[in-house]
Structures are given as structure tokens and as C-alpha cells.
Amino acid sequence: MQKQAIFQSKLLPYALVAPQLAIVLIFFYWPAAQAVIQSFLLQDAFGLSTSFVWFENYLELFKDPAYFAAIVRTFAFSFAIAISSLSFALLLAVMADKPLRGSTLYRTLLIWPYAVAPPVVGVLWVFMLHPSLGVLSRYLRAMGVDWNPLLNGDQAAALIILAAAWKQISYNFLFFLAGLQSIPKSVIEAAAIDGARPMRRFWTVIFPLLSPTIFFLLVINIVYAFFDTFGIIDTMTRGGPGKATETLVYKVYTDGLLGGNLGSSAAQSVILMVIVVVLTGIQFRFVERKVTY
Amino acid sequence: MVEEEGFQRYLAHVILWIGIAIVAFPVYLAIVASTQDNAVIANGQMSLLPGGHFLETYYQTLFVGTSGSTREPVLNMMLNSLIMALLIAVGKIAISIISAYAIVYFRFPFRMAIFWTIFITLMLPVEVRIYPTYKIVADLHLLDSYAGLSLPLIASATATLLFRQFFMTVPDELLEASRIDGAGPFRFFWDTLLPLSRTNMAALFVILFILGWNQYLWPLLITTRDDMQTIQVGIRKMITTTDALTEWPVVMATALLAMLPPVFVVVVMQKLFVRGLVETEK
């Protein structure tokens, strides 16, 4: 795609792209290159000499059971967050898609959590489910649940997943609603004339037609769970108890803070870059197939 | 028309209200907690109805801060967040629109190479380049500054892409017409292209403002001085102290103040917000 009508100038276009290019090179490419180079180097204990060690830092990481556990945990979190948030949002979107009185009000009342920052989400949920003073914890204990996410790793993980899924409902709802509204009414009417009941219409007609949206949202939600949950984890559990809620991004952050092995920390960053590249690749390939909102 | 029996419709209303209640409950709880006495909350005896400490809590939160370790008024944190969010949103739009203009309306060597260089940054979110970027910002002496908070986040592949796509749809006749009127590249940009891009810019601004206001990891790393804290970082520090000392009403009031500007933007500019969201994710 190219414009036919253009301006002639030798220097002006460079001046126009210069600000963005400068920022991109200084704050994006330079640090990324640093990370890649650093990931092939090994520093001795005193930081006096560094040597080139090829993929040793990576091999060490993959041999490390703690790192492997963090990978598994991150993927488990991602799928749990994506699936719980997507299914709840889909239910709400299907309901809001019906010709109801007050449907714009419903939409407004459901989309605002998008704007709540992850650390704030963390604070809200920590307060609600705090073991000693949380309002909901009272009921949990009354039901006989020994609720203490500060000590119990599984409960802490559940808390993170719930809070992260809560925040993402609004986003998923919005895209599901748009997807549902783009399904031609005539298709649904045809199914109704053939005698399909609402449940059957949903599973055999609407759900398949919605599958592009579902797939798109699945990718977006996984990216979200990988990166944007940092703020939620940091305010709720700080990766604990133990390492029960430490995701890959959180691990890069804490390992870096401890300031230990530079090479290993860089290798972790590079692995994250590869994951982003793969996820973005999937997303783009899919968007090529054209979804209409 | 597909028939919708009364019962089905009734059920839809009920499910939607349950959904709204679930979504709103944590925030309702925060509102209630911010108006109650801390001692009562710490006992686990919090009532589910608002208490009488509203003015007191919000006055303390905005102008004094917590009485514990970080005694920083939240109003100041909000100001920092506002400056950062505006710098990020305006900066991203400004540098993206001029890059897109160069890429679409000029032919020059390395044009596509530059476009791809910008585009690939999509795959380098701040989370994957945390510490090397931190080091550069430290070397440039930008720690604890508004420039340090915003500059490393200001490049935008999505905004550049969006403006490029939009410019491609602008008919060539407009450029030819303004050229006949004697307009150069600056005049055409300012008088023709910019007014046409207004809706796109507004939609983008809404999304980018929310994104900027909600930044967390980056400000957490590069601000050390209390008076440079953004509200998202400040709220985390409030609950760092041992549980017994956390001033929950102040924390909850801060949480509500932290979500107020972006939620306001979403609700009031809903049309622009939805448009921006759908466009930036494509």
C-alpha cells in the first residue's frame, strides 16, 4: 500500500521520525540488546571478570527446578484466569445482547473495572479476603473453610486468579458483546424457525460463529495474565507464600532486586521476549483472518 | 423476530444484576471501609454499611497521608500520576502522528526499515527489559524525574500503526487540493490532516491516559523519593507495614481515589473509550 500523492523533501521525513526513533533505539533496542548480550556472559563472584559462555545461563535455568516450576505456574495461572474470566464474561454478554430495557445501563455498569489499575485490584481483593479482617473470610470460616492465603499457597494462588479474572471481565464482556452483535440476526431466526430452543441455538449457531472472538480473547487474556498481573501479585502476595504465586515476570523482578546473577536474570528476560514474540505472532496471524467487531 | 419468552427475559435481568453485583462488590466494600474507624476494621468487625468517618478519612488521605512510615499526602501522588499519564498519552500521540505522517506522505531511503523498527517494539514490553532499561535511565540521571517516568514508555507501535492506517484512507484529492492552494507539508498537516484525525486522537487519548495512569512496575523501579511517588506505587507502600499497623480506611480511600480518574474517563467518554479499545487491539 502506497500513497500516490506525496511531498518531496530530503530531510523533513527524517526529522519527523527522529523523536520516535530516538526513543525506540535508546529505551527499547539498546536495553533489549544488552539483555541478549548479558545472557551469554558469566560474571565471577566478585564481578571482576566476565567470560562468554554461550547458552550456559539458559541451560542452568532449565535445569533449575524452581524456574521450571515458575513456567508451569505461569501457564496454569494464565489458563485459569483466561477461562474463568472468559466464561463469566460470555454469560453476561449473551444476556446483555438480548433486547432488554436498560441494556446501555448494564453495559456501563459492567465495563468500568477495565480502568482499575492492577495494584488497586490487588488491594481491594486483599482487603475483602484478608484472613483476619476480610469480610468474606468470615463467611468462609463460618462454612468451615480454613481460609488463610497468607500461609496456604493454593489459597493464595486462587486469590490471585480470582482478582485477575475479575479485572478482565469487563474487557472480555465488551468484545463478546461486539462479537455477538455482529452475528446476523437472520441466522439465529432461521435456527429458531427450525425449532431450535435457545440453549441449542447458542451451542450450535452462536458459539461457533463467535469462535474467532473467543480465540482472539484467549490470546489477549494469556498476554494479560503473563504481564499485567505483576501489580496484582505485588500488592497481594509478593509471590508468596513460599513461591506459590511467583510468575515468570515476578521472578525476573525479584531476582533482579536481589541483584544476584546478572547473566541468569538477562536470560530470563530473553526467554520472556521469545514468549511475547510467539504470542504476538499468533495474535497477528489470527487477525489476518479478519474478525469483524 | 426470535421469540423471547417472559421468563427468559426475566432471567437475563437477574443474571446481569448478579454480574454487576459481583463486579461492584469489592469497590462497595472499599467505599464502606473508607468511612469507618480503623480499630473496628482491624478487629474484623466491619459493618457492611457506611460509617461516619467520611470527611475525616478523606481529609487525612488527601492532605496528610498515613500516619505511619510514608507520610505523603495522596493529593501529591495523584498529581504525579496525572503528570505522568498526560506526558505518556500526549507524548505517544505526538511522536506517533508525526512518524506516521513521514511514513505515509514521503518517500525516503529506509522508510520501511524505520517503520518496522518502530513496529517491532510491540514485542518489547517494559516487563521484558526491566533492568537494562533501568540502568540506562540511571546513567542518564533521569531517576526520580517526570522524564524518567514517561520517556521510556512513550514510543508507540500501535498508535503509529493506527495513524498510518487512517492516513492511508484519506483521499489523495485533499493533498492535491491543498497543494493548489499553495500549502506545504506543514500547512497540510496542520490545517487538513490534524483536524481530520481529531476523533482518532481523542479515542487514543482515552486509552493511553488510562494506560499511563495505571502504570505500576516502571514507576515502582525508578522512583525512590516519596514526593515522586505515583498513587499506584504509594498505595502499595501503605500496606507494606505489618498488618496491625495498616490504616485500612486510608488505604481504601486511596484505592478509590486511584481508580476515580480512569473510571470517570471510561464512563463519561464511553463511546470514545470503546472505539479506542477496539482499534488499538487490532
HADDOCK unambig.tbl for C-alpha pairs under 7 A between the chains (distance, minus, plus):
assign (segid A and resid 3 and name CA) (segid B and resid 104 and name CA) 6.70 0.50 0.50
assign (segid A and resid 3 and name CA) (segid B and resid 105 and name CA) 6.92 0.50 0.50
assign (segid A and resid 3 and name CA) (segid B and resid 168 and name CA) 6.94 0.50 0.50
assign (segid A and resid 5 and name CA) (segid B and resid 172 and name CA) 5.70 0.50 0.50
assign (segid A and resid 5 and name CA) (segid B and resid 175 and name CA) 6.79 0.50 0.50
assign (segid A and resid 6 and name CA) (segid B and resid 105 and name CA) 4.83 0.50 0.50
assign (segid A and resid 6 and name CA) (segid B and resid 106 and name CA) 5.60 0.50 0.50
assign (segid A and resid 7 and name CA) (segid B and resid 105 and name CA) 6.07 0.50 0.50
assign (segid A and resid 7 and name CA) (segid B and resid 106 and name CA) 5.50 0.50 0.50
assign (segid A and resid 7 and name CA) (segid B and resid 185 and name CA) 6.73 0.50 0.50
assign (segid A and resid 8 and name CA) (segid B and resid 106 and name CA) 6.58 0.50 0.50
assign (segid A and resid 13 and name CA) (segid B and resid 102 and name CA) 4.80 0.50 0.50
assign (segid A and resid 13 and name CA) (segid B and resid 106 and name CA) 6.45 0.50 0.50
assign (segid A and resid 16 and name CA) (segid B and resid 98 and name CA) 5.48 0.50 0.50
assign (segid A and resid 16 and name CA) (segid B and resid 99 and name CA) 5.57 0.50 0.50
assign (segid A and resid 16 and name CA) (segid B and resid 102 and name CA) 6.00 0.50 0.50
assign (segid A and resid 17 and name CA) (segid B and resid 98 and name CA) 6.66 0.50 0.50
assign (segid A and resid 17 and name CA) (segid B and resid 99 and name CA) 4.44 0.50 0.50
assign (segid A and resid 17 and name CA) (segid B and resid 102 and name CA) 6.60 0.50 0.50
assign (segid A and resid 19 and name CA) (segid B and resid 95 and name CA) 6.33 0.50 0.50
assign (segid A and resid 20 and name CA) (segid B and resid 95 and name CA) 5.57 0.50 0.50
assign (segid A and resid 20 and name CA) (segid B and resid 96 and name CA) 6.93 0.50 0.50
assign (segid A and resid 20 and name CA) (segid B and resid 99 and name CA) 6.99 0.50 0.50
assign (segid A and resid 20 and name CA) (segid B and resid 155 and name CA) 5.89 0.50 0.50
assign (segid A and resid 23 and name CA) (segid B and resid 152 and name CA) 6.85 0.50 0.50
assign (segid A and resid 23 and name CA) (segid B and resid 155 and name CA) 6.29 0.50 0.50
assign (segid A and resid 24 and name CA) (segid B and resid 118 and name CA) 6.75 0.50 0.50
assign (segid A and resid 24 and name CA) (segid B and resid 155 and name CA) 6.14 0.50 0.50
assign (segid A and resid 27 and name CA) (segid B and resid 133 and name CA) 6.07 0.50 0.50
assign (segid A and resid 27 and name CA) (segid B and resid 152 and name CA) 5.31 0.50 0.50
assign (segid A and resid 28 and name CA) (segid B and resid 121 and name CA) 6.76 0.50 0.50
assign (segid A and resid 28 and name CA) (segid B and resid 124 and name CA) 6.81 0.50 0.50
assign (segid A and resid 31 and name CA) (segid B and resid 129 and name CA) 6.18 0.50 0.50
assign (segid A and resid 31 and name CA) (segid B and resid 132 and name CA) 4.72 0.50 0.50
assign (segid A and resid 31 and name CA) (segid B and resid 133 and name CA) 5.23 0.50 0.50
assign (segid A and resid 32 and name CA) (segid B and resid 129 and name CA) 5.87 0.50 0.50
assign (segid A and resid 34 and name CA) (segid B and resid 132 and name CA) 6.43 0.50 0.50
assign (segid A and resid 35 and name CA) (segid B and resid 132 and name CA) 6.55 0.50 0.50
assign (segid A and resid 92 and name CA) (segid B and resid 16 and name CA) 6.04 0.50 0.50
assign (segid A and resid 92 and name CA) (segid B and resid 19 and name CA) 6.93 0.50 0.50
assign (segid A and resid 95 and name CA) (segid B and resid 12 and name CA) 5.04 0.50 0.50
assign (segid A and resid 95 and name CA) (segid B and resid 16 and name CA) 6.78 0.50 0.50
assign (segid A and resid 108 and name CA) (segid B and resid 267 and name CA) 6.49 0.50 0.50
assign (segid A and resid 109 and name CA) (segid B and resid 20 and name CA) 6.42 0.50 0.50
assign (segid A and resid 110 and name CA) (segid B and resid 20 and name CA) 6.05 0.50 0.50
assign (segid A and resid 112 and name CA) (segid B and resid 263 and name CA) 5.66 0.50 0.50
assign (segid A and resid 112 and name CA) (segid B and resid 266 and name CA) 6.27 0.50 0.50
assign (segid A and resid 112 and name CA) (segid B and resid 267 and name CA) 6.68 0.50 0.50
assign (segid A and resid 115 and name CA) (segid B and resid 210 and name CA) 6.34 0.50 0.50
assign (segid A and resid 115 and name CA) (segid B and resid 259 and name CA) 6.95 0.50 0.50
assign (segid A and resid 115 and name CA) (segid B and resid 262 and name CA) 5.29 0.50 0.50
assign (segid A and resid 115 and name CA) (segid B and resid 263 and name CA) 5.27 0.50 0.50
assign (segid A and resid 115 and name CA) (segid B and resid 266 and name CA) 6.95 0.50 0.50
assign (segid A and resid 116 and name CA) (segid B and resid 259 and name CA) 5.34 0.50 0.50
assign (segid A and resid 116 and name CA) (segid B and resid 263 and name CA) 6.97 0.50 0.50
assign (segid A and resid 117 and name CA) (segid B and resid 214 and name CA) 4.85 0.50 0.50
assign (segid A and resid 119 and name CA) (segid B and resid 232 and name CA) 6.38 0.50 0.50
assign (segid A and resid 120 and name CA) (segid B and resid 255 and name CA) 5.65 0.50 0.50
assign (segid A and resid 124 and name CA) (segid B and resid 26 and name CA) 5.86 0.50 0.50
assign (segid A and resid 124 and name CA) (segid B and resid 30 and name CA) 6.79 0.50 0.50
assign (segid A and resid 125 and name CA) (segid B and resid 26 and name CA) 6.67 0.50 0.50
assign (segid A and resid 128 and name CA) (segid B and resid 26 and name CA) 6.65 0.50 0.50
assign (segid A and resid 132 and name CA) (segid B and resid 44 and name CA) 6.20 0.50 0.50
assign (segid A and resid 133 and name CA) (segid B and resid 41 and name CA) 6.50 0.50 0.50
assign (segid A and resid 133 and name CA) (segid B and resid 42 and name CA) 5.91 0.50 0.50
assign (segid A and resid 133 and name CA) (segid B and resid 43 and name CA) 6.41 0.50 0.50
assign (segid A and resid 133 and name CA) (segid B and resid 44 and name CA) 3.86 0.50 0.50
assign (segid A and resid 134 and name CA) (segid B and resid 44 and name CA) 6.64 0.50 0.50
assign (segid A and resid 166 and name CA) (segid B and resid 23 and name CA) 6.94 0.50 0.50
assign (segid A and resid 189 and name CA) (segid B and resid 1 and name CA) 6.61 0.50 0.50
assign (segid A and resid 189 and name CA) (segid B and resid 2 and name CA) 5.60 0.50 0.50
assign (segid A and resid 192 and name CA) (segid B and resid 2 and name CA) 6.55 0.50 0.50
assign (segid A and resid 227 and name CA) (segid B and resid 127 and name CA) 6.84 0.50 0.50
assign (segid A and resid 231 and name CA) (segid B and resid 216 and name CA) 6.43 0.50 0.50
assign (segid A and resid 235 and name CA) (segid B and resid 236 and name CA) 5.80 0.50 0.50
assign (segid A and resid 249 and name CA) (segid B and resid 127 and name CA) 6.67 0.50 0.50
assign (segid A and resid 269 and name CA) (segid B and resid 128 and name CA) 4.97 0.50 0.50
assign (segid A and resid 269 and name CA) (segid B and resid 129 and name CA) 6.43 0.50 0.50
assign (segid A and resid 272 and name CA) (segid B and resid 128 and name CA) 5.90 0.50 0.50
assign (segid A and resid 273 and name CA) (segid B and resid 123 and name CA) 6.94 0.50 0.50
assign (segid A and resid 273 and name CA) (segid B and resid 124 and name CA) 6.59 0.50 0.50
assign (segid A and resid 273 and name CA) (segid B and resid 128 and name CA) 5.94 0.50 0.50
assign (segid A and resid 276 and name CA) (segid B and resid 123 and name CA) 5.80 0.50 0.50
assign (segid A and resid 277 and name CA) (segid B and resid 123 and name CA) 5.70 0.50 0.50
assign (segid A and resid 287 and name CA) (segid B and resid 282 and name CA) 6.99 0.50 0.50
